[in-house]
Amino acid sequence: MYYEIGMQGKLMKKTVSVLLFCLLITALFSQTAKKDAYTLWKNGSYAEAIEICLGEINDKPDNLDSYVVLSWSLIDNGQYKEAEYWSTKGRTVSRYDPRLVEVLAEAQFYLGNNEKSLETFQEYISLATSSSDRFGLAYYFMGEIYVRQAKYNHADIAFSQAVMMKPERDYWWTRLGYAREMAGEYKSAANAYDQALTLNPGRSEAKTGRTRVLQHLQ
């Protein structure tokens, strides 16, 4: 009898150990899935990242990070309407998460909703810190919106903020040069174009822009 009780005790311990092991594996698998979605997005595998994030949201509708990575992946995959939908839906979980605010503004930009996008980018800037990786990007998009609206002095200010935060972006310097050129500020436009060409001598838009403004300065 004692032998049987001992055996039963050992079996129960083994069963508990197996269950704990399974729970640990499940938890690790869940963490890996989240990490994989982010990694897939970073590596450019947007469709796979989207699929994983949708599965995560289906399992856990309040999974904020899944909404963020999903929205980024949709933007980079050119699915702007879907990005607008999911970033808006994510904001029902956390309305003031800066990541979701910024990606919603991007979606609105690509959809041509200039006023909405500008308003949302301004909201993002009020929520995020200047050390945020996408802070400069927000100012860049604002500059592009002002160019669309032919508000070139406003665009100059926005692009100037963008290149101050990300001075290595030669295309942003090119767009700053263009905004200044359109505003008639030819000398400062030439300076911006020169900076773009210093960073990337092959930037054709900067070359042609520089040629145009130098003709005005002669």
N, C-alpha and C positions, 0 to 999 in steps of 0.2 A: 504493500500500500504506500509506504513512504517512498519507495522507488518510483511508483507511478506519479505521485505528487511532485517529486523532484523532476521527473521527465516533463511533466506538464509545465512546471515553472520555467524550465529551460526553453521549451517550445514557445511559451509566451514571451520570453525575453527576446528570442530570435525574431518572433513576429513583430514585436515593437521596434526592434532594430531595423528590420526590413522596411517597415512603414515610415520610420524616421528618415531612412536613406532615400526612399521614394519621394518624400516631401522635400528633402534637400535638393534632389535632382530637379524636381518640378520648379522649385524656386530659382535655381540656377538657370534653368532653361528659359524661364520667363525673363530674367534679367538679360540673358544673352540675346533673346529676341528683340528686346528694346534697343540694345546696343547695336545689333545687326541692322536695324532700320536706319539708325543714324549713320552707321558706317557705310551702308549701301548708298544713302543719299550723298555723303561726302565723296564717294567713289564714282558718282554719276549714274548709279543703277536706280534711277528714279521710279520706274514701274514696279520693281521689286520692293522698294521702300514703301511705296504707296500701298501695296498689297498687305504688307506686314502691319502697317499702321492702322489700316481699316480693320484688320483682324483684332488688333489690340483694343481699338475703340469699341468693337462689337462685344468683346469680353468685359471691358471695363470702360463704360461711357464717360467717366470723369478723369480718364488718363490724359492729363494736360500735355505732357511731352509728346504723346502720340499725335495730338492735333497740330502741334508745332512742326514736327518733322514731316507729317503728312502735307501740311500747307507749303512748306519749303519745297518738298519734292514735286508737288503739283505745279508750283510756279516754274521750277526749272524744267519741268516736262512740257511747259507751254499750255497747261490746263488752267487758265486763269479764272474762268467762271467757277470751276470746282474749288479752286483755291479760295476764292471769295466766300463760297458757301461754307467750307470747312473751317476757315479761320473765324468766320462769324459764329459758327456753331461752337467752336472752342471757347469763344469769349462768353458763352453762357456758363461755362465752367469757371473761368477766371477772366472777368471783363477787362481788367487792367494789366494783364500780362503783356509786357512790352513786346515780346517776340510775336505774339499774335496780332497786336496792333500794327506793327511794322509790316508783317507779311500781308495783312489785309490791305494796307495802303499800297503795297506793290501790285496786288491783284487789281485794285481799282485803277491804278496807273495804266496797266497793260490793257485794261478794258476801255480806256479812254475817258473814265470818269474823273476829269481833272480836279474839279472843285472838291469832290468827296475825298479823293486821294490826298490832296493838299491838306485838307482838314485832318485827315487821319495821320498823316506824317507829322503834323504839328502836335497832335496828341501824343504820338510816340516820343517826340523830342522832350515833351513835358514829363514823360514817365521814365524814360531811360536815363542812364548816366552817360557822360561823354566818353567814357572808356568802353562802352558797348561796341562790339565788333561791327555792328550795322548802323552806327550813328552817322558816320560819314556817308554811307550809302543813302540814308534818308535825305541828307542835304543834296546829294547828287540828283536824286529823283525829283526833289523840289525844284532844283535848277532846271531840269528838263520840262517840268510843268510850266514854269515861267517862260521858257523859250516858246513852248506851244502857244502861250497866251501873248507872246510878243512883249512881255514885261522884262526887257533885257537887263535893266539895272537890278531888278529883284533877282534875276538869274545869276548875275555877277556875284551878288552877295551869297547866294546859296552855294554856287560852285566854289567860291573862295573858301567857305567853311568846309566843304567836302575835301578839297585838296590840302587844307591845313591839317586835317585829320588823317588823310591817306595821301601823302605827297608823292608816293611811288606810282600813282595811277595816271599814266600818260594820257589816256583817253579823257579823263576828267579835266586835265589841263587844257586839252584841245577844245573841249566844250566851253571852258571858261574863256579861252581866247575868242571863240565864236560869239559868246554873249557880249563880250566887250567890243568886238568888232561891230556887231549889230547896234550897239549903243553909241557907236562913233568914237569910242575910246581906243584909238588905233595904237598908241604907244604901249599901253598896258596890255592890249591884245597881243601885240608882237612879243612882249615878255612872256605871256602865257604859252603862246605857240612855241617859243624858244625852249621853254622848260619841258614841254611835251616832247620836242625833238631831242633834247638832251637825254631824256629817259628812253625814248624809242625813235631813233633816226629814220625808221621806216614808216612812221605814221603819216600816211599820205594826206589826210585831212589837215593836219598841222602844217605840212609843207605848203599846200595850196592856200591855206588861210594866211600863213606868214607872207607869202608872195602878194596877196591882195592888200594886206594892211601896209606893207612897205611901199606899195605904189601910192597909197594915200599920204604917206609920210614924206615922200620925195618932193 
